[in-house]
Amino acid sequence: MSKLNLSGSELDLDRPNIEDYLPTDSLHEPSGKLRLRDLLDISPTLTEAAGAIVDVSKDLSVNVIGGMFSIFVLDEFSFVHGQDSFTRCFKSNPPEPWNWNVYLFPLWCLGVVVRYGILFPVRVLVLTLGWIIFLSSYIPVHLLLKGHEKLRKKLERCLVELICSFFVASWTGVVKYHGPRPSRRPKQVFVANHTSMIDFIILEQMTAFAVIMQKHPGWVGLLQSTILESVGCIWFNRSEAKDREIVARKLREHVEGADNNPLLIFPEGTCVNNHYTVMFKKGAFELGSTVCPIAIKYNKIFVDAFWNSRKQSFTTHLLQLMTSWAVVCDVWYLEPQNLKPGETPIEFAERVRDIISVRAGLKKVPWDGYLKYSRPSPKHRERK
Amino acid sequence: MGNASSMLTQYDIEEVQHHCNNLFSQQEIVSLYQRFCQLDRTAKGFISADEFLSVPEFALNPLSQRLLRMVDGLNFKDFVAFLSAFSAKASMRQKIELIFKVYDSDYNGKVTFNDILDVLRDLTGGFMTDKQREEVLSQVLQEAGYTKESSLLLDDFVKILDKPGLKMDVEIPVD
């Protein structure tokens, strides 16, 4: 029985409070009287049906012959019939094959040899070098400068930025930053759209942000609890109910502190494939601080930067990035926004989402990203 | 396979556009054609009921069986013509006409008490008993000035439904 209760509370955590998201007037019908007009009006049901008939999933028209050649794309390619706009947010879209003709195919093969035979080892080397430099200076700084809290923090911040630069270099990240660099001051939160964990690395390279993230297993988790802890990052476990309160408290404390690193939140709460934005969680918008939106848009000409965490581990994702030509992306630091008088946190979140979506050219969909975790995994559905 | 849109010529598109009173743009027609070919899996020129039901969101719709009767076996031109009622450019009358056709299951141009009751049954399912439905419907009809025996014509539907609140627009996804 207690087990049953537990799973119930877990569910509740991820479930949005529906009343919060409905416009207020829809809750209080002006008149409770049923008229013939309301009874006969079946337009919403018909609209839904027509929408289902029309719904085009664009990536189904992939050229199969070309697909056979791009072997490294093939395993990404899943054919699930009847796509809806929710699943589409979390699907990695295979690029249009271009290597299908006699002239381009040998070139593509050459490209594969260069990417896997030359670029990849060089990048591994660069990354290893980065880690050696980082660890050999981080450990002494962390252990020896116990007394000089300020200096230690500053050095650690620089070092974290350094290792992130090495990461970006290891995928030949071509990142263009637009707008003023984030400044460190109290009462501000940065929010960005989320495509992959590399968002964080790309942003961290410029400014040491403190980030709120899901606790990951494996080597990423180890990094989280040791190194990133020092920049003030906050970790949580989605499945633990009490974590939520602790995180909320930590958040508030962090925002108040003047010397803390700027706080970065990915309010979507999950990775979306950089074509859509899903509903923003309101947490970041309730702190009563200035919200600085950051829009991140990846250019998919060389590699799809979407981390499909259900299909690949972060390591595979990194390997995929390291064997591509380059990761091309644009980052926009947008104008800080404040809660307008009379605006609820949810309306505020929507407004910020608008700003980000417009800048990064993403499509807005009304879904809650956490629903991703309560659906059967695509692998299951494919097997059917 | 491949790029389906290449199979539509400018003439084809214009013909289809003409057939649906220019309610869809060229891009929308191309996009609808892709979807049509995708649903028509065996390329027989029309979409069968089974293929329509393979779209889960459609199969789950309470009115799907009724709609199937209207769309089953349509060729592409008529498929587009059917969907044109959902275009934002379609007139209110065209939209109401479609609603009327959903009610008028025997296509005699009249919607009787039982017709409405049938649709109501599809929509409410197990939430209401037959008796409840009948009671509600006869009372609502009475309040609107009709009786249980009167049958509604298309013009009655237009009179009842033609209010700014009626929204029946579906946006065709284009690249």
Interface residues (C-beta under 8 A of the other chain):
Chain A: L34 R35 L36 R37 L39 L40 D41 I42 S43 P44 T45 L46 T47 E48 A49 A50 G51 A52 I53 V54 D55 V56 K58 L60 S61 N63 V64 H81 G82 D84
Chain B: M1 G2 N3 A4 S31 L32 Q34 R35 Q38 L39 F52 S54 V55 P56 E57 F58 N61 P62 L63 S64 L67 V71 L83 F86 K95 L98 I99 V102 Y103 I116 V119 L120 L123 V136 L137 V140 L141 E143 A144 Y146 F157 I160 L161 K163 L166 K167 M168 D169 V170 I172 P173 D175
